[in-house]
Amino acid sequence: MYDLAAQLRRFQSDTVYESAKLTFHGADDFDVYNISVPFEWNGRRYLYGRLERRSNWARSWVRLFEWQHDDVWAAVPEAMPYQLEDPFVSRIGDELVLGGTHVRFSKGKIDTVFGYFYRGRELTDLTYFTTGPAGMKDIRLVELPGGRIGVFSRPKGEDIRSRYGSLSLVGFTIIDRLEELSAEVIASAPYIPHLFGPDEWGGCNQAYYLDSGLIGAIGHIGHETRSAEGELLWAYHNLSFVFDPTTLELHDVRIIGTRASYPSGPAKKPRLAECAFAAGIVMRADGKAELYSGLGDTETGRIVIDDPFREFGRIVDFSKVGD
């Protein structure tokens, strides 16, 4: 069984080579956080970011940003804004899939949430094509050999807690093509055992197919803790794990970043002062990895770490296979 306390103690000796915050132009007076992992499309570098005013969570938007230089990104004016939270991207074949959480309101109050999915080849003209199960966030896709697609789910709730102890789980299934992605398929994904302990929660934030046949995942793990003053905090940490898609077996589950790994900054609420919500990694030419993360529901940070999957294989970029 994975031991979070032991992993946090182990992480203290791990190396963070570089730490920085991202700057976003064109976001006006909105915070930008919980971004997608940066990605290349038609020779240019982009990311999707969640925009929100500091004063509330009720109005969240996702916009496309293009890399300018260093850690500076600028909004793409012609790109559509999406009424979503916590975007992610996956390259599936020659298409980009954008996913995110859509919050449904009823009579001015949050009713439930859904995962919305868009697809296409032009970033300014993606098409909405399917919806995940009611109440489920953090659904993620990963391209597999032969055009197949791995699907990570994140069921949660009191039924999960009563049966498994943790507040959420991660599930996994495989589909043959995007047209098969549906709420029913996602909800029925078999669960991956032993990822979270009692009263912990978390999910997969970005997944990568490795040349060993395994899948490397960047995720988050959350738990309640207390500040030095005794205030209740929701601590979110950056997590990595390696996963066998055939046996559902886990390897090397570990913490790879905490809020303290990144530059200090504000939190939207005091209870989020220890919140670091991972986006994913981008590999560098020197073999190290840039890990991106939302910070305190207000900002975005980047750290440089060792490749968390280096002992299990190299990330496969299917867009370059055969070049």
PyMOL commands that set and color helices and strands:
alter all, ss='L'
color gray80, all
select helices_A, chain A and resi 4-11+145-147+158-164+178-180+183-187+259-261+270-272
alter helices_A, ss='H'
color red, helices_A
select strands_A, chain A and resi 18-21+23-25+31-33+39-41+44-52+61-69+72-75+85-92+95-106+109-120+127-131+140-143+149-153+171-175+201-209+215-226+232-243+250-257+276-283+288-295+299-306
alter strands_A, ss='S'
color yellow, strands_A
deselect
rebuild
show_as cartoon
